[in-house]
């Protein structure tokens, strides 16, 4: 009933464009295979244009939907305040090297206790 009608239309289409039915099936299966491959291994737009250097290192809830965030980008760290209506830059914490040298008590930049 509907299947025979479909085959007749498919044969008419192939005859119109000079294809055999087997060629049309191969072309369609190649297109479907390509679409499946691209869906499985597609590259996100984000991954193409992002270097994955922006990271939330730590977050602390202050209650009432307010947070403090330590965000690192490349080797620098920043303190951000997040509140219900927006976000605010609070301070630059320095680079990873600066933070490591402040944590090391043998560093000459750290005053004695």
Phi, psi and omega in degrees: 000276181281331183289318178295321178296320178297316179296321178297318179293322179295317178295321178295319178298314181296320179295323181296322183258008176072032179248151169275163180297325179294321178295319179296319179295319178296317179296314179296319180291326176294319178295315179297318178297319178296317179297316178297318179298315181293325178294321182286319186247024183293150176264122177297146176301323179298317182289336178287323187253001182247140179265003179058031180266346180271119184222144171272111184280318183205149175223147180225122179282134177255003182087162177054043179057038177239139184222153165252134180237136168256117183243135176248140174227121188056247181249004182260152179236145183226150176255124181238144173254130180243130180225170188304329184259003180166204184215151182221136174286126182255316184194153170267126182271345179109185179271170178299325179293319179297316182293321179294321181290329177288330180281339181275113183293341180277357181288140181290344181280348183265125178292149180293153180281000000 
